[in-house]
Amino acid sequence: MNAASDIRPLLDGLRAVCRETGCTALLVAHSNKSSQQTRAAYRAAGSSDLVNGCRSVLLVGYGNGARVALQIKSNARYGPPIAFDVGDAGGLRWLGVCDVDEEEVLNASRTKPTRGEPVDPVFELVRALVAANPDGWQGTASQMLAQGAGLVPRLGITDPRAIGRSLPGIADKLRAAGIEWRRRTKNGMAIHEFFPRETDEEA
């Protein structure tokens, strides 16, 4: 719907339903391919009233090799960009706060292949640590981020907690790539250990 006269009555009706039921409505719109608009808020397909009528708008796309959600409009305080992944069963896995901007996500959305597995920043971080430490590496998630910042350009994650949440889900993927992950606790802190291992092809 491109005309404001078409979209406004629908939005008014949707607001009324939300007020009566106490629910929140989630609207999904694709971005257009216009190269003349550099702001994501003006790139939504259809009427601009679709964006103007929302209290909060997220731009979802790719940045730093991962899927990201970036807030481009808010009637309150803006939140930081967040990287996420989609599991084989379809569930979301939040990877933590990332460092991307609106222009990067818009440009990546035009060049990212439509098919193929997205790069997991935690997986790339572990691979870089093991490559730099052939005998193995161990440390906390914060130490992983500190050392990984110099090994992986534009890592894309800044929250150490995201690493701890992601590692169990990629353990099999790491093992297939020849990396063994172990977790132990020392003085109340989680210590992650990574060791090279033989892959099925090498065994």
Stockholm file with secondary structure:
# STOCKHOLM 1.0

chainA/1-203         MNAASDIRPLLDGLRAVCRETGCTALLVAHSNKSSQQTRAAYRAAGSSDLVNGCRSVLLVGYGNGARVALQIKSNARYGPPIAFDVGDAGGLRWLGVCDVDEEEVLNASRTKPTRGEPVDPVFELVRALVAANPDGWQGTASQMLAQGAGLVPRLGITDPRAIGRSLPGIADKLRAAGIEWRRRTKNGMAIHEFFPRETDEEA
#=GR chainA/1-203 SS CCCHHHHHHHHHHHHHHHHHHTCCCCCCCCBCCCSSCCSGGGCBSSCTHHHHTCSEEEEEEEETTEEEEEEEEESSCCCCCEEEEECTTSCEEEEEECCCCHHHHHHHHHHSCSSSCCCCHHHHHHHHHHHHCTTCEEECHHHHHHHHTTTSTTCCCCCHHHHHHHHHHHHHHHHHTTEEEEEEEETTEEEEEEEECCCTTTC
#=GC SS_cons         CCCHHHHHHHHHHHHHHHHHHTCCCCCCCCBCCCSSCCSGGGCBSSCTHHHHTCSEEEEEEEETTEEEEEEEEESSCCCCCEEEEECTTSCEEEEEECCCCHHHHHHHHHHSCSSSCCCCHHHHHHHHHHHHCTTCEEECHHHHHHHHTTTSTTCCCCCHHHHHHHHHHHHHHHHHTTEEEEEEEETTEEEEEEEECCCTTTC
//
